[in-house]
Amino acid sequence: MADPELVRYTLDNGLRVVLAPDATAPVVGVSVHYDVGFRSEPEGRTGFAHLFEHLMFQGSESLEKLAHFRHVQSSGGTFNGSTHPDYTDYFEVLPSAALERALFLEADRMRAPKLTAENLANQIDVVKEEIRLNVLNRPYGGFPWITLPPVLYSTFPNAHNGYGGFEDLESATVEDCAAFFDTYYSPANAVLTVAGDFEVGAAKELIEKHFGDVPHRPAPERPSFAEPLPTTELLGETIDPHAPLPALGIGYRMPDPINDVDGYLAYLVLAGVLTDGDGSRLQQRLVHKEPLVVDIGAGAGLFGPFEARDPDTFTITLIHPHEVPRERVLAALDDELEKLAETPPSDEELRKVTARWTASLHSEHDRLVSRTLALGSFELLYGDASLVYQLADRMSAVTAEAVSAAAKALRPDARAVLVVKPASEGNNEQ
């Protein structure tokens, strides 16, 4: 089956455009991805990329506060935005007749969001409340995406808290916001994606009408966030006042997601072999047979796969009873990884994992919002939106030997181990 039609081009101001027509339903998705995320925010301004995402919904050159919400919802549409390690995205999904409305809204705030002291103070309070709800007052809040990186990584871009500390958030100024916008929110640093029910020629005219006169600013030079691999096991500890049980967050470095796609995919398959379903290796050993843990998971990326450039993180998280020593949990984990490193998984194991991944990918891409966002992020990170449609086949081509090699790389002397202790345990050793 041929890949769906994609049209890719660049406006004179540097804005990259991806068009993915699909007339199967009378809806259209519009997204804008900016090449800036947690890892680009400056020291002393933790959480700034996410805070700025909030500010992009607080009015723009032509629209007052909340007008964006009103225009989308009155058209029967939905919208949102999210911040990731290496990009920030915004989207709308609306009836296809409202395509121009979505394009106008995104172009207007790309041109000039409403950056005022009042909006900034309001959104700082909103973000602080979000942190209280999702991190500070929740069991295992921020585990492992906030708490594990400072153990595995040593540089500020990779190790810091992307949600932000209250002191850093409160010290943000309107001048900081204006400088951040001028640096990162230029058309040349963005990708516009339109997917769904539209005619390509008409969409191009509307895009030129609304985005063509957004002033060009050069895209900032993208720094490398590379840092050396660990050469010994790195240990960290945190106390969680709300956690009912101890937990372990284990982080390993992965192959370069952009320049070694197939090597990266082998780790996604490895995660499935280890923890996907009751028949998986770690579920069988650590949950059902011994048992040592009450919950276990493994995956690529602190937020999920395909959301970051190099370096990216393979994580294994385990929650275990108080009476089970963490050394016993780690020993069982390492034993299973050694077995997999020595003996590749069976064809049946691989087929189960890749079939689940293929079904999940197809299901996600059937959802217009997921497809729109995936096309935009892959164009931004990989320079090729069409890779979205190749993932299932490339996942199915991952060999047992590649999975075994990935397991062999998950060594105790090249990982970070974060110990999460309930407050009731304090500093008592297990």
N, C-alpha and C positions, 0 to 999 in steps of 0.2 A: 504494500500500500504506500502510495506517495505521501510525503509530508504535506501538511496543509500549506496553503499559500501564505507566504510572508513577503512583504514589501519593506525594504529598509533603505533609508536615505538620510541626508543631513541638510538642515537649513543653513542659510548663509551665516546666521549668528552662532552656529556650532551645535544647535540642538539636534541630537540623533532621534530619529523617528522609526518606530516599528509598527506596521499595519498588518493585522491578522484578520481578514474578513471571514465571516462565518454566518451564513444567513439562516441557520437552523432555528433560531429563536429571535424575536424582535427586541433584542436588548443589546446594549453596547457597554463595554468596559473601557475606561480611560485611566491610565496611571502615569505618574511622573516619578522617576527615580533620580535622586541626586547622589552624586558620588561623595558622600560624607556620612560618617557614622560615629559610633562611640570612639573608635580608635583615632579619629581625627581631631577630637576636642583637645584644647590646650590644657596643660597642667594648671591646677588651681581652678579649673572650670569643669569638674566632673559632672556628668549629667547634662552638659550644655546642649549636645546634639538632640537629645530627647526633649529638653525644654524648648528648643527652637521649633521642633516639630509641632508642639502645642501652639506656639505663637503663629504658625502659618494658618491657623483656623480662626484668628481673631480679627478678621477684616483685612482689606487690601486697598489698592489704589482707588477702585471705584465702588467698593462695597463696605458697608458698615459691619460692625461686629455681629455675628450670628447669621449674616445674610447668606453665607455659603451653605450653612445648614438648611436654611429655609428654601433656597432655590433647588437644592438637590431633593429634599424630602417632598416638596410640593410637586416635583416631577415623578414621584413614585420611585425614587432611587435611594441608594445607600452610599455611604462614603466612610473613609477612615484614613489613617496614616500610621506608620510604625517606623521605629528606629532600630537599626541592625548594626553589627560591627563595622561594616564598610559601606553602608548606604542607608538612605532614608527614603521611604516611599509614601505616596499619596494616591488615592484612587477614588473613583466614582463608578457605580454601575447603575445605568438608567435605561428607560425605554429608548430604542434607537432614534426616535424622533427628537430626543433631547441631547443628541451628540454635541451640537454647537454650544449648548449651555455648559456642558462639562468642560469643553475646550476653553471657553471664555473664562470660567472660574479658575482653572489651573494657570492660564496665561496671565490673568490679572494679578495673582499672588506671586507668580514668578517675576513679574515686573516690579512689584512694590507691595510687600505685606505691610500691615499697619503695626509698626514697631513703636509703641508708646510706653511710658513709665507705668501707666495704669494697667495696660495689658500684661506687661511683664510681671508686675507684682501679683496680679490675679493668677497668672499661670504658674508662678513659683509656688503659690499656695496649693494649686491643683496638683502639681507634681509631687509636692511633699505629702499630700494626703494619699496619693497613689502609692507612694513608697511605704507609708504607714500600713496601708491596706494589703499590699502585695508582698512586702518584705518584713517589716518590723513587727507586725502583729499576727503573723501567720507562721505555723509550724514549717520548718525547713524553707522559710522565705529566702529567696535569693540563692538557694542551693540547687545546682552547683554554679550557676552562671556568674554570680557575683563573688562567691566565696572561694571558688577553686582557682581562678586565674592568678591571684596574687601568690599562690603557692607554686604554680607551674611556670609562670613567666616573671621576668625581672624588669622589663621596661614599662614605663608608664602607659603607652598606648595599649599594650596587651594585658596589663595586670590590673588596671584601675576599675573602679565601680562605675559602669556606664549609666546606672540609674542616678548616681550622684549623691554626694553628701550634702546635708542641709546647709552647712556653712558655705560651701562653694555655690550652691544654688542661690542663696540669699545675697551673695556678693556680686551676682551678675548685674550688668548695667545695660542700658539701652545702647550705649556706644559699643559694648561687646557684641550685642545682637546685630547691629548694623555692620560691624566688621565681619562677623561670621557670614551674614547674608552676602555681602560684597565678595567674599572670598569663595564661598562654596555654592551659592545658589544662582549661578549663571547658567544660561542655556547651554554653553559649551561643556558644562559639568553635569549634564542631565540627559535622560532618555525619556521620551514621550512614547507611550504605547497605546494604541487603539485596537481593540479586539471585539468581534461580534458582528452585528448586522449593519453594515454600511457599504457604500460604494466607494471604491478606492479614489477615483478621481475627485469626487465631491469632498471626501475627507481631506485630501491634500489641499484643496482650495480653502477649506475652513481652517486647517492648521496654519497655512500661510497667512490667512487673514488675522488670526488671533496671536500667533507666536512669532510671525515673521518680523515684527517691529520691536520685539523685546531686545533691548540693546545687548550687543555682544560684549562679554568680558572674558578674558582668557581663563581657561580652566587652571586651577592651581596645580603645581607639580605634586604628584602623588608620592609620598615618601615610602620607603620600604619599612615594613614593621618586623622584618626578620630578626631573629635572635638565636644564639647557639642552642643546640639541643641539650637537654639535661645529661649529665654524666654520672649522676648518682640519684638515689631516691630522695625526693624533696618532701618534707613533712610539714604540715600545718595543722592548727587546731582552732576551733571556734566553739563557743558555748551558745546554744540556742535555747532561750528561755521558754519557748513554746513546744519544743520537740518532745514527744512522749518516749522516743527510743533513740539510741545512738545511730549514727549514720556514717558512711564512708563515701567520699567523692574521690574518684581516681581519674587522673588526667594524663593522657599521652599525646605526644605530637603526631600529626598525620602527614601524609604526602601533600605536596602543594596542590590545593584544590583546582587551581587554574591551569598549571602547566603539566600536571600529571593526573589528568581526569580519571584514567582507568585505574591507576594506583589508589586514588581516593575512593573510587567506587568499590574496590576490594574491601575497604574498611566498613563501608555500609553493609555489604553482604556479611562480613564478619560479625557485625553487631547483631544481625538477624540470627546467625548460627548460634550466637551466645545466649540471646535472651528473648527471641521472638517466638512466643507461644510456649505452652506447657512442655512440649517435646524438645525445646532447645537445651543446649548443654548446661548452661548455668542455672536455668530453672530446674532442670532435673536434679542436678547435684546439690545446689545450695538451698533450694526451696522444698523439694519433695523428698529427696533421699536422706539427707543428713539430719534434719534441716538446720541451716545456719542463719538464714535471713528471712525476713517477712516480705521484702520487696526488693526487686532488682531491675535495673534497666541499663542499656548500653546504646550509644549512638554517636554519630558524627556531628560535630559542631556543638557549641554551647547553646545555640538556639535552634539547632537543626542543621541539616546539610545544605550546601550551596548558598550560604549566607555570608561567607567571608573569603577573603583572599588568604594567602599564606601569612602567618601560621594559623592553622586551625587545630581543633582539639577533639580527640576521641575520649569520650567519658564513659565511665562505669559507675553507677550509683547503687549503693546497697544500704538498706535499713535492717538492723539486726537487734535481737533481744539483748537486754542488759547482761544476761548471764553468759552470752557468747563472746569470748575475747576477740577483739578485732584481728589479732595475729592469726587466729584460726580461720577467720573469713578470708583474709588475704592469702593464706597458704592454700586453701581450697581453690581460690580463683587462679592463683599462679599454676597450680597443678593442672587445671583444665586447659589453661592457655598453652602449657608445655605439651600436653597431649595433642592439642590441635596443631601446634607447630610441627610436631613429629609425624603426625598422620593426618593428611588432608581430609576435609569433610567428604562424606559420600555424595554421590550424584543425587540421591534422594534429598539429603539435607539442602544441597544447593538449589534444587528445583523448588522446594517449599519456600525458601527465602526469596528467590528471584520472582517466583509467581506472585507472592504477596506484594513485593515491591512494584511489579508491573501493574497489578490490579490497583494498587494505591496511586501510582502515577497517572494511570488512565482516569481513575475516579476524580483525582484532583483537577486534571486538565479538562474534564467535562464541566467543571464549575467555572463559569466565565471569570469571576474575580480571581481565582487561583491561576488560571491560564494567563490572564492579563499581567498579573504581578510576576509570574515566572518568566514570561517573555521579556519584560522590562529588566528584571534583575540579571538574567543571563546575558542580555545585550550589554548591560553596564559592566558586569564583572568579567565575562568571558569574551566580550566583543562579538558574540554570535548567538542571537536569540534562537536560531534553529536547533541548537544543541538540546533545547527542551524536548524536542520530538525524538531525539536519538537516545535519550537516557535509558528507556526500557530495554532496547536492544543491547546497548553497551553493558547494562547491568546483567543481562542474561548471558553475556559473553565472558563474565568474570570466571576464571578457572578455580578449581579446588586448590591448586598449587599457589595461586595468588592469595587466596584466603589464608592458607597455612603460613605463607610468608608474612602476611600482616599480623597474624597471631604471634609469630616469632619475634616481631619488633616490639611487642608489648611487654618489655622486660622490667623487672623491679628497679633496675639501676637507671631507668630512663623515664621515670614517671613522677607524678606528684600525688601524694595521698593527703587528703583533707579529712581530719577527724572531727565529726560534729557530735558534741556532747550535750545532752539535756542539762538544764540548769541544776537539776537534782543531783547530778554527778559531780558538779563543780570541777575541780582539778584532780579528782581521784583517778588514778590509773586503773585501767581494766586489766 
